[in-house]
């Protein structure tokens, strides 16, 4: 079932990596939708105003990630050739009860499936790969090109679905792919998951760069710093368009290095007199690697808890990113077999997720681990906007157990994975793109990113702050942000089927949560339409029936009046009876309570 709905702008939600928040996700497959709505002037001169020629043009369309943090998906098209960069999910808003996540709308590709030469993945976070099981089968199952860590996560996640086998190609950072009219290659960049890469797309109109999620880290954990030499070489050859991450574009300075975090964690782990319990993102594998290596060097055992955390650590070990003695890793239920100061637990749940490991531990619901007064509990992640209340409740619970708490506002126990203002300036200076397109963020973040480019001398006409689906066109000597838009309707994933739930149902869920419901059961004689007996009334989430007998009796009287049959010779009309009950009972209940519960008349014909 498909309906349309204006898409509210999302609040910023990306404070750290995604891809697992503590429990095995419910991937049952239901999908439904609701409508959403010049040369860099280094000499500080003004850019020219270009007029699009009538000939061939390169089209770039961002299908998700320009009005929210998440659902990242960029389409690049030239004639009959299309490549797609990333295919991610977005987590639902508060007014989307029951929704697991949101994925990009690929309807623009209907009839063009054979033109899709490949899907290129920047890295393995779910906001960049999470839509693959749902979207790839619907666009002709094109090849997916991903570096080893990303490919391993995609492959493992696909085991939760029963769709066609993916055409997954494991790539290396130095590979060059010929995909139709495009030549695609990668460049190494830093993030907080291994095998993060920027994408270079050489097109007949010029070179397009997509940064993916990135930061510059001169001392990263388990990998090299960004390939500055290659980035500079690309810039020297000339870049038509740079599409750059906006997630931390509103923050001044440079991003903190993982080395700083490692030094802080080393100090904490050395001085801890009891167990250390560390909550972080399951996808923040660089952090997990650091903790395991530091713990092993101190002779401590490490337990891993949380479905997604265990899965990602297994993948990281398989590809050789995490290396440790097998004896270092233990199960959570084995923690009591060792001295308290020799045990570290890494788990999911630092965002306060209800069923994640850290929350269950804090609330005494974990099968083998409970908070002790001698424990040190570290929140090694920033708080994603919107999760503040949940995190505060979790911290309150931990503090009540009198454990020692450390979080990123007290010490440097978390480094973001995204470039800040000064990092963006360096990237722009190295690449010197003709056009700059801020991506991956809410509109205010895109504007903040654009302001960095303006401060570096770029003319506003050469910085495209677009909306989802807005078509950008480029040709050899120019480009423009057009007024053309393609569909970017929300595609909701929730439950058991595909396309069988609409925005109407979301509205009903919200209504039920806010106002409750009243079920009215009426028996009528099929031949005559006569009402038989008194109607039965059931209240759920509206009023407690035993304390509101007068209201219930008044409601029964209104139902009797509303269903009174004025024509004894006609047969019952169930639709008319239901409409009358909804109308009359709705008026009564609002008058008496100033609330509007959902009214569900049930007509039983006998």
LOTORVO-206937 format. One record per residue (C-alpha): z, y, x; chain. Coordinates in steps of 0.05 Angstrom, whole numbers, plus 5000, padded with zeros to 4 digits. Each point is the difference from the previous one (the first is absolute). Example, Ala and Ser with C-alpha at 12.3 -4.5 7.8 and 13.67 -1.06 7.14 Angstrom:
REM residues 2
     z     y     x  cadena
  5156  4910  5246       A
  4987  5069  5027       A
//
This chain:
REM residues 606
     z     y     x  cadena
  5000  5000  5000       A
  4981  5068  5028       A
  5020  5070  4980       A
  5001  5068  5032       A
  5057  5046  5018       A
  5006  5064  5041       A
  5029  4983  5068       A
  5063  5037  5018       A
  5005  5024  5072       A
  5046  4956  5040       A
  5061  5024  5036       A
  5000  4985  5074       A
  5021  4928  5011       A
  4981  4982  5069       A
  5059  5005  5046       A
  4987  4937  5039       A
  4957  4938  5003       A
  4986  4956  4942       A
  4985  4928  4993       A
  5061  4964  4977       A
  5065  5027  4973       A
  5045  4941  5002       A
  4980  4946  4950       A
  4940  4957  4987       A
  4955  5044  4956       A
  4977  4977  4932       A
  4925  4996  5010       A
  4978  4973  4934       A
  4936  5038  4994       A
  4998  5042  4937       A
  4959  5063  5009       A
  4992  5057  4952       A
  4978  5072  5004       A
  5015  5070  4978       A
  4957  5061  5015       A
  5013  5049  5058       A
  4978  5051  4995       A
  4773  5233  5474       A
  5012  4995  5065       A
  5073  5007  5019       A
  5002  5073  5017       A
  5035  4995  5067       A
  4975  5071  5012       A
  5034  5021  4936       A
  4934  5020  4969       A
  4981  4987  4928       A
  4965  4936  4980       A
  4930  5003  4970       A
  4989  4987  4927       A
  4956  4938  4995       A
  4954  4980  4943       A
  4990  4926  4991       A
  4928  4979  5014       A
  4963  4956  4952       A
  4994  4943  5050       A
  5045  4942  5016       A
  5075  5015  5004       A
  5062  4964  5022       A
  5051  4993  4944       A
  5074  4992  5011       A
  5045  4985  4941       A
  5075  4989  5004       A
  5019  4953  4943       A
  5075  5004  5012       A
  5048  5038  5046       A
  4982  5073  4986       A
  5049  5012  4944       A
  5056  4952  5019       A
  5028  4962  5060       A
  4970  4931  4993       A
  4940  4966  4968       A
  4959  5019  5062       A
  4926  4985  4994       A
  4940  5039  5028       A
  4927  4985  4984       A
  4943  5022  5047       A
  4930  4995  4972       A
  4931  5012  5028       A
  4939  4979  4959       A
  5011  4927  4984       A
  5056  4988  5050       A
  5074  5006  4986       A
  5062  4987  5042       A
  5071  5005  4975       A
  5061  5019  5042       A
  5065  4969  4974       A
  5017  4973  4932       A
  5073  5015  4987       A
  5050  5000  4943       A
  5047  5054  4975       A
  5069  4989  4972       A
  5011  5020  4928       A
  5032  5063  4973       A
  5063  5004  4959       A
  4960  5004  4935       A
  4965  4934  5014       A
  5052  4948  4980       A
  4982  4929  5019       A
  4941  5019  5044       A
  4999  4964  5067       A
  4952  5048  5034       A
  4935  5039  4992       A
  4934  4986  5034       A
  4935  5040  5009       A
  4947  5002  4947       A
  4936  4969  5027       A
  4956  5013  4939       A
  4955  5046  5041       A
  4975  4937  5035       A
  4978  4965  4936       A
  4927  4982  5012       A
  5008  5018  5074       A
  5039  4939  5022       A
  4942  4975  5044       A
  5001  5067  5038       A
  5071  4990  5026       A
  4992  4980  5072       A
  5073  4992  5016       A
  5072  5022  4989       A
  5034  5027  5063       A
  5076  4997  5006       A
  5040  5051  5040       A
  5066  4962  5000       A
  5041  4950  4962       A
  5045  5041  4955       A
  4994  4985  4926       A
  4978  5071  4983       A
  4938  4984  5040       A
  4988  4925  4985       A
  5040  4985  4937       A
  4942  5006  4950       A
  4956  4949  5036       A
  5016  4939  4957       A
  4982  5038  4937       A
  4941  5043  5021       A
  4961  4958  5050       A
  4978  4947  4949       A
  4973  5055  4955       A
  4955  5033  5052       A
  4962  4938  5024       A
  5052  4974  5050       A
  4973  5040  5060       A
  5024  4985  5070       A
  5067  5030  5020       A
  5008  5022  5072       A
  5071  5005  5025       A
  5037  4997  5067       A
  5043  4937  5011       A
  5066  5024  4971       A
  4967  5030  4939       A
  4957  4939  4990       A
  5061  4954  5004       A
  5038  5039  4948       A
  4939  5002  4954       A
  4991  4925  5007       A
  5073  4984  4988       A
  5004  5046  4939       A
  4938  4968  4970       A
  5039  4935  4994       A
  5037  5032  4941       A
  4936  5005  4961       A
  4949  4952  4971       A
  4937  5041  5011       A
  4938  4981  5041       A
  5008  4990  5074       A
  4994  5065  5038       A
  4943  5012  5050       A
  5050  5023  5052       A
  4975  5018  5070       A
  5052  5007  5055       A
  4978  5058  5044       A
  5021  5026  5068       A
  5013  5073  5018       A
  4937  5002  5043       A
  4953  4969  4948       A
  4939  5037  4976       A
  4975  4981  4931       A
  4930  5013  4974       A
  5006  5007  4925       A
  4935  5022  4969       A
  4985  5072  5020       A
  5070  5006  5030       A
  5029  4983  5068       A
  5074  4989  4994       A
  5052  4996  5056       A
  5075  5009  5009       A
  5046  5043  5044       A
  5072  4983  5015       A
  5052  5045  4968       A
  5076  4996  4992       A
  5035  4985  4935       A
  5060  4956  4986       A
  4963  4934  4991       A
  4958  4966  5054       A
  4924  5004  5000       A
  4996  5069  4968       A
  4932  5031  5011       A
  4957  5059  4984       A
  4930  4986  4975       A
  4936  5029  5029       A
  4939  4997  4953       A
  4935  5022  5032       A
  4951  5020  4945       A
  4929  5028  5000       A
  5031  5068  4984       A
  5054  4999  5054       A
  5065  4968  5019       A
  5058  4993  4950       A
  5070  4985  5024       A
  5057  4973  4956       A
  5068  5002  5034       A
  5037  4951  4954       A
  5075  5009  5006       A
  5016  5026  5069       A
  5045  5036  5048       A
  4999  5013  5075       A
  5055  4960  5035       A
  5001  5002  5076       A
  5052  4945  5003       A
  4985  4953  4941       A
  5034  4933  4989       A
  4958  4939  5018       A
  4933  5036  5007       A
  4964  5054  5039       A
  4997  5073  4984       A
  4939  5025  4962       A
  4934  4995  5036       A
  4994  5074  5018       A
  4941  4989  5046       A
  4958  4968  4945       A
  5021  5052  4949       A
  4979  5056  5048       A
  4934  4965  5015       A
  4985  4996  4925       A
  5015  5074  4994       A
  4955  5016  5058       A
  4941  4964  4967       A
  5011  5039  4936       A
  5035  4984  4935       A
  4971  5020  4933       A
  5062  4986  4958       A
  5071  4981  5016       A
  5043  4971  4944       A
  5073  5008  5020       A
  5068  4973  4976       A
  5042  5053  4964       A
  5065  4962  4987       A
  5043  5040  5048       A
  4955  5061  5005       A
  5054  5044  4971       A
  5049  4985  5057       A
  5000  5042  5063       A
  5000  4973  5071       A
  4982  4931  5027       A
  5019  4933  4971       A
  5060  4965  5033       A
  4983  4944  5048       A
  5021  4928  4987       A
  5030  5001  5070       A
  5053  5050  4976       A
  5017  4954  4942       A
  5004  4941  5046       A
  5050  5036  5045       A
  5044  5018  4941       A
  4998  4929  4973       A
  5018  4973  5069       A
  5062  5044  5002       A
  5022  4980  4930       A
  4990  4926  5012       A
  5037  5003  5067       A
  5061  5035  4971       A
  5004  4964  4932       A
  5065  4960  4996       A
  4978  4959  4940       A
  4936  4978  4967       A
  4942  5048  4996       A
  4959  5001  4936       A
  4935  5040  5004       A
  4960  5018  4938       A
  4928  5022  5011       A
  4929  4992  4974       A
  4971  4930  5004       A
  4936  5028  5027       A
  5033  5041  5056       A
  4987  4944  5050       A
  5006  5045  5061       A
  5072  5014  4980       A
  5015  4927  4986       A
  4970  4981  5068       A
  5046  5051  5034       A
  5062  4974  4965       A
  4985  4927  5016       A
  4987  5015  5073       A
  5062  5044  5009       A
  5043  4949  4964       A
  4974  4943  5043       A
  5013  5040  5064       A
  5072  5009  4977       A
  5009  4926  4984       A
  5002  5011  4925       A
  4970  4955  4946       A
  4953  5031  4949       A
  4994  4980  4927       A
  4941  5023  4957       A
  5007  5008  4925       A
  4953  5023  4944       A
  4936  4963  4980       A
  4952  5052  5026       A
  5041  5010  5064       A
  4999  4926  5016       A
  4926  4996  4985       A
  4981  5059  5045       A
  5044  4975  5057       A
  4966  4932  4996       A
  4932  5033  5004       A
  5021  5045  5058       A
  5025  4939  5038       A
  4936  4961  4986       A
  4956  5055  5030       A
  5048  5011  5058       A
  5024  5070  4983       A
  5073  4977  4994       A
  5022  4955  5057       A
  5069  4970  5005       A
  5036  4935  5012       A
  5000  4957  4938       A
  5076  4992  5008       A
  5009  5075  4991       A
  4979  4997  4927       A
  5048  4969  4950       A
  5005  4996  4925       A
  5047  5047  4962       A
  5043  4941  4978       A
  5012  4984  5074       A
  5030  5068  5017       A
  5072  4977  4991       A
  4989  4948  5055       A
  5001  5055  5053       A
  5048  5054  5021       A
  4993  5064  4959       A
  4979  5042  5060       A
  4944  4951  5016       A
  4962  5005  4934       A
  4947  5048  4975       A
  4968  4996  4931       A
  4933  5035  4987       A
  4984  5005  4926       A
  4961  5037  4947       A
  5030  5047  4950       A
  5013  5066  5036       A
  4968  5036  4941       A
  5052  4974  4951       A
  4954  4949  4967       A
  5042  4961  4950       A
  4982  4929  5020       A
  4987  5013  5073       A
  5045  4966  5051       A
  5043  5060  5021       A
  5016  5018  4928       A
  5020  4928  4984       A
  5044  4998  5063       A
  5034  5065  4983       A
  5013  4979  4928       A
  5028  4932  5018       A
  4941  4964  4969       A
  4971  4969  5063       A
  5007  4925  5008       A
  5031  5002  5069       A
  5011  5072  5025       A
  5049  5053  4975       A
  5019  5067  5030       A
  5061  4999  5044       A
  5043  5058  5024       A
  4981  4984  5072       A
  4925  5004  4986       A
  4953  5055  5023       A
  4946  5013  4948       A
  4938  5038  5024       A
  4949  5032  4953       A
  4941  5001  5048       A
  4951  5036  4954       A
  4992  5068  4969       A
  5009  5005  4925       A
  4936  4998  4960       A
  5000  5058  4950       A
  5020  4972  4932       A
  5047  4949  5031       A
  5056  5049  5016       A
  5046  4978  4944       A
  4991  4926  5014       A
  5014  5009  5074       A
  5061  5042  4986       A
  5028  4947  4953       A
  4989  4947  5053       A
  5034  5043  5053       A
  5059  5012  4954       A
  5007  4925  4990       A
  4998  4988  5075       A
  5050  5056  5014       A
  5047  4971  4947       A
  5001  4936  5041       A
  5023  5045  5058       A
  4944  4978  5046       A
  4975  5047  5054       A
  4935  5032  4976       A
  4945  5030  5043       A
  4937  5033  4971       A
  4942  5042  5026       A
  5034  5067  4984       A
  5059  4981  5045       A
  4962  4970  5058       A
  4927  4988  5019       A
  4995  4931  4969       A
  4933  5012  4967       A
  4934  5030  5023       A
  4946  5015  4949       A
  4931  4970  5008       A
  4960  5062  4984       A
  4975  5060  5039       A
  5037  5066  4994       A
  4968  5069  5008       A
  4997  5001  5076       A
  4970  4930  5002       A
  4946  5020  4951       A
  4983  5060  5043       A
  4990  4955  5060       A
  4955  4953  4961       A
  4958  5058  4975       A
  4995  5029  5071       A
  4976  4933  5028       A
  4949  4985  4945       A
  4976  5070  4981       A
  4968  4976  4934       A
  4950  5043  4964       A
  5035  4985  4934       A
  5072  4980  4988       A
  5023  4961  4938       A
  5076  4992  4990       A
  5014  4932  4968       A
  5059  4955  4983       A
  5049  5045  4964       A
  5019  5040  4939       A
  4961  5064  4990       A
  5054  5042  5034       A
  4996  4955  5061       A
  4924  5007  5002       A
  5009  5076  4998       A
  5052  4997  5056       A
  4952  4959  5042       A
  4944  5049  4985       A
  5044  5058  5023       A
  5008  4966  5068       A
  4924  5001  5007       A
  4997  5073  4979       A
  5051  5017  5053       A
  4955  4967  5051       A
  4940  5043  4981       A
  4965  4958  4948       A
  4968  5040  4943       A
  5022  4982  4930       A
  4928  4983  4981       A
  5002  4944  5051       A
  5065  4969  4976       A
  4991  4960  4936       A
  5063  4992  4958       A
  4973  4952  4948       A
  5026  4961  4940       A
  4994  4926  4990       A
  4928  4983  4983       A
  4971  5067  5020       A
  4935  4990  5037       A
  4989  5030  5069       A
  4929  5005  5025       A
  4977  5008  5072       A
  4933  5008  5034       A
  4980  5013  5073       A
  5017  5074  5001       A
  5051  5008  4945       A
  5043  4973  4945       A
  5033  5019  4934       A
  5055  4980  4953       A
  4963  4990  4934       A
  5026  5005  4929       A
  4976  4929  4985       A
  5054  4950  4988       A
  5000  4925  4992       A
  5051  4961  4958       A
  5068  4991  5033       A
  5038  4974  4940       A
  5066  4966  5014       A
  4994  4925  5003       A
  5069  4971  4986       A
  5021  4932  5025       A
  5055  4967  4959       A
  5014  4930  4978       A
  4953  4945  4980       A
  4926  5020  4986       A
  4948  5050  5019       A
  4985  5062  4958       A
  5041  4978  4940       A
  5052  5056  4996       A
  4987  5073  4985       A
  5033  5067  5007       A
  5021  4993  4927       A
  5045  4942  5021       A
  5029  5042  5056       A
  5016  5054  4950       A
  5032  4948  4955       A
  5043  4974  5057       A
  5024  5070  5015       A
  5013  5013  4926       A
  5041  4936  4994       A
  5041  5018  5062       A
  5015  5069  4974       A
  5008  4991  4925       A
  5007  4926  4985       A
  4968  4964  4942       A
  5013  4980  4928       A
  4968  4937  4972       A
  4993  4998  4924       A
  4984  4932  4969       A
  4973  5002  4928       A
  4979  4942  4956       A
  4946  5015  4949       A
  4965  4957  4948       A
  4929  4992  5024       A
  4966  5001  4932       A
  5037  5058  4969       A
  5029  5040  5058       A
  5070  4996  4972       A
  5056  5008  5051       A
  5047  4939  4999       A
  5073  5013  5015       A
  5029  5051  5047       A
  4966  5014  5067       A
  5033  4976  5064       A
  5011  5052  5054       A
  5010  4988  5074       A
  5019  5056  5049       A
  4990  4994  5075       A
  5018  5058  5045       A
  5005  5048  4941       A
  5067  4993  4965       A
  5055  4948  4996       A
  4990  4972  4930       A
  5072  4982  4985       A
  5021  5072  5015       A
  4944  5031  4958       A
  5000  4962  4935       A
  4986  5061  4957       A
  4938  5017  5042       A
  4976  4928  4995       A
  5010  4999  4924       A
  4965  5067  4992       A
  4942  4971  5041       A
  4996  4939  4955       A
  4997  5045  4939       A
  4944  5041  5031       A
  4962  4936  5016       A
  5007  4977  4928       A
  4973  5067  4975       A
  4944  5001  5050       A
  4977  4930  4981       A
  5007  5009  4925       A
  4939  4969  4967       A
  4968  5046  4948       A
  4944  4952  4983       A
  5027  4932  4982       A
  4931  4970  4993       A
  4975  5014  5070       A
  5013  4956  5061       A
  5042  5021  5058       A
  4970  5047  5053       A
  5041  4986  5063       A
  4970  5058  5040       A
  5016  5050  4945       A
  5071  4973  4995       A
  5012  5005  5075       A
  4974  5071  5003       A
  5044  5021  4942       A
  5062  4969  5032       A
  4986  5034  5068       A
  4989  5067  4967       A
  5060  5001  4953       A
  5050  4965  5045       A
  4979  5043  5059       A
  5015  5063  4960       A
  5068  4974  4978       A
  5023  4978  5068       A
  4979  5065  5033       A
  5035  5041  4946       A
  5064  4959  5009       A
  5001  4992  5076       A
  4947  5047  5029       A
  4972  4939  5037       A
  4934  4965  4992       A
  5007  4925  5012       A
  4939  4956  4999       A
  4994  4972  4930       A
  4971  4930  4995       A
  4988  4978  4928       A
  4991  4924  4992       A
  4967  4981  4934       A
  5009  4928  4978       A
  4953  4981  4943       A
  5024  4943  4956       A
//
